[in-house]
Each structure stands twice: as structure tokens, then as C-alpha cells.
Amino acid sequence: MKTLLELDAVQARYGPVQALYDVSLTVGEGEVVSVLGANGAGKTTTLRAISGMVSRSGAIELDGKPLRGGPEAAARAGIAHVPEGRGTFVELTVTENLRLGAYTLKGRKVKGEIDRVTAFFPWMAERGNQRAGTLSGGEQQMLALGRALMSRPRLLLLDEPSLGLAPMIVRDFFATVRRLNEEEGLTVLVVEQDARIALASSVRAYVLEVGRVALTGTSAELQGDESVRRSYLGY
């Protein structure tokens, strides 16, 4: 399998505070890979380092090319980042939020991309004029995902998508992610505290502990190892 994303000995810090220590990981093209760990383990910082949102060192490559610069450079390289807390533009309508996700498109018709995205989320087409701030938490999370998909990313970064959502909504969200992976070959790196749903939805996983990779393996291996589940995954 071709490697799409590679991190080699990545370190990251917030001012004087170091948050990542020599984190190395790979994501193959077309894979769904999860990053697990407790609060403060460095999961969110890993995604921020990839997107250029935090001071970093070490090597980060997308499709064999170095990733440099900030979030705009990452977006233009083909990375879409759905942050923790969704980041929906609450004063704008559903359709306006989707259009904002298309700013990197060149020569494509935005309406065609809206049609493509709303095929995965039919309610967005029906409620395109509804203000995003009036949506439920689950709908806002789906809208954030839809907005990210508008740019046709090569790599989707998802940060704690289950946060604050009911279990049934979380299952629907991850089912949509799996469908996108299967039907469009979308590559996904997901940070998630709910280890069960993350492992059920990914092929491989990395477990972070205090800014370092403590463990890696296939999702099936990690699910099947009782000592790993107790020590690192909390169930």
C-alpha cells in the first residue's frame, strides 16, 4: 500500500511546553487510521502539527512531499481538518457553510460539489437555507464533515468527532465515514477518546501516552488484547 502521510520524529510545543516527543506514524492511501489516548496524551496536537497550527519540528510528508507552512498550505496540499468542537459558522446557512469548504477548488463547479456532498447527507439539501446555529449537535458535526468534503481532500483529519454526541449519532457519523472511505477511497486519520468506536471504524491505530507513541497495531489486535484494553484504552 502506498503511504500517503508520514510523520517522522515530530515534536510540537505550545510556547515553552512540549506536547509531542518524536511521534512517528504512517497512513496509507485509502486507510482509516485512529489515534487513541487519554486527555492530554497529544492526540489533538498531532493533528494540529500536521495542519501547521502549532510550532513543530521533525518531518511531515504528504504523498512524499514535505508539508510546510500553516493551515492554508495544508488545505491546498489536500488536507481537510474537522476540529474538535466542529467550528460550524453558526450565523450562516447550511449551504453557505458548505460553500466555504470549496474555497480551494479550481475550475470545479461548486454546485456540483454540493450535490455530491448532499448525496451523503440528504437533509442538507432539504434544509439548505436553515441557519447552522439552529441545528442539533449531531447535525452540526455532520455539516462540519460535509464542509470538509467540499474540497475533495486527499486526507481527512477528524478531531474527537464523538464529543458531546449521543451514541446513536456517533454510530451514524462513523458509518458515514466508513461509507466515504469505501465509496470514494477517502483516507482518514481520526483522533478519538472513544476507543471502541474508533477501533471498530479503523484498520490500524496508534496509542499516545504523554506525547509519545506508546503502542501501535491493527485495530483487531488492539481490540483483542485484554491487557492493552485495560491499560491504554479504558475498557
N, C-alpha and C positions, 0 to 999 in steps of 0.2 A: 504493500500500500504506500502511495506517495505521501510524504509528510507535507502538510500544509503550514502548520505553525510549529515553531521550535523555540523554546526558551532554554538558554544555556547559562547557568550560574548567575541568574538575575538577582540583583539586590535592589531594594527600594526603601526609601525613607521619607518621613514627614519631618522636615527640619532636622533636628539632631536625633530624632527617634528612628531607629532602623526597624523596618517592618518585615522585610524579606531577606533571607540569608541563602544565597546560592541556590535558588529554585530553578530546577531544570525539568522540563516536561515537553512532550510532543503531542500533537493532534494530527491524525491522518486525514487526508481528504475524504469527506463523506462520513466521518466518525462523529458520534456523540460521546464526549468525554466529560466526566464530572470531577469537580474539586470539592472535597469534603473537609470538615474540621469544625472545631468548636468556635465560639465567638472569640475574635482576636487572634485567630490562627494565621491570618494573612490571605484569606480567600479573596475578599473584595480587592485588596491591594494588588493581588496577582492580575486581576482583570484590568485594574487601573494602570498597572505597569505596561500591559500590552497596548492599551489605548493611549498611552502617553499622558496620563492625567496625574502622574506622580513622579518625583525625581527617581531615576533608575540608573542602574549600570548593568553590565553583562550584555549578552547578545540575545536579541529577539528577531526572528526571521519569519516572514510570511512568504510561502512559496519560494524559499531560497534567497529572498531579498531582504536586506536589513530594514527593520522598522525603525524609523527615526521621526522625531517631531512630536507634535501634540495630537489631540483628538481629531482635528480636521485631516491631518496627514493619514491617520489610521483609517478614517472613514473613506478617504479617497483611495486607499490601498485595498479596500473591500471588506472592512471590518465594521459591523454594526453592534453597538453596545446598548443593552437594555439595563439601566442601572437599578440598584436597589431602591425601592420607593417609586418605581415606574417613571417618574418625570413627565407625566402627561401634562400638556398645556391646557389647563382646566377651563380657561376662558374661551378657547377655540372650539369649533365643532369637531365632530368625529372626522369628517372629510378633510378639514383644514389640518388636523393633526397628521393624517396620512400624507397629505401633500408636503408637509415639512420634511418628511422622511425621504423625499425624492430629490433633495437639492443637489445630490452628486450625480444625478442621471445626465447622460449626454446623448442627445438625439432620440431618446425614447419618449413616447407619448405618456405623460403622467396618468392620463385616464386609463390607458391600457394596464398600467401597473396597479391602479386602484381596483380595476376589475379582477385582476389576478389575485390580489390580496383578499378582497372581499369574497372571493370564491371559497376561501378557507373560513371566513367569518361572515356569513350572510347577513347577520344582524347589523353589521356596519353599513352595508348598502342601504338597508331599510331605515336606519337612523342616522344617516349622514349629516343631517342638519342639527342634531342634538348636541348641546354643549357638553364637552368631555367631563366637566366637573360634576355633572348630574348623573354620571354612570356609577354603577356599583364598583367596588374594589376589583372584583374579578374582571369586569368589563374593561376597566382602565388598564389592567395588566395585559389583556388581550390586545387592546388598542396600542399599547406601547410595543408589543411584539409586531403587530401589523405595520406600524410606522417604521420599525427597523427593517422589515422585509421589503419596503418600498424601494430601497436602494439596490436590491438584488445582491446582498452581501455574499462574499465567499466564506466568511466566518462570522457566526453569531455568538456574541458573549451575553450570557444571561446571569444576572446577579440576584440571587435569593428570590426567584420568582414566586415561591410559595408563601412568602412572608405576609402574614395577616389575612390569608385567604382560607376559606372553608375547604375541608379535604376534598369534597366533590369537585369544586372549582379547580383545585390543584391538579386532580386527575385529568380533568378536561384540558387544562393548559398543557400538561406534558404529553397527552395524547396528540394534541395538535403539533407539538414539536416533533414527535416521532413521525407523524404523517408528512411534515415538511422534509424531514430527513429522508424518508423513503421515496417520496414522490419527486422532490426537487434535488436530492443529493446534498442538502444543506449541511454544512459542517458546524457543529455546536460545541462550545465549551461552557458548561453550566456550573456555577458556584451555588451550593445548596446546603442548608443545615439539616434538612430532612433527608437523611441518608437512604431511607427505604425507597422513597420515590425517585431519588437521583440514580441509585444503582439499578432500579427497575427500568430506567429510561436510557441508560448509557451502556456502552460496551466496555469501557475502561474507566478507572478512577484513580485519582491521586488524593492522598490524605495529608493535609498540612497540620503541623503542630508547632506553634510559636514561630511562624515564619519560615519553617523548613519542611521539605517533603519527608514525611515520616514513613510513608508506605505507598506502594503502587501495585496495581494488579488489575486483572479483568474484574468486571463487576460481579460475575458469577463466583470468582474466587473469594472476593471480599464478603459477599453475602453468605458464603458457605463456611466461613471461618468464625467459629463462635468466639474465640478469644479476641479476634480483630473487632468483631461487632461490639463486644463488651468494652474493650479498651479504647477504641477510637471512634466508634460510630454511635454509641449511646443507646443500643437496643439489643 
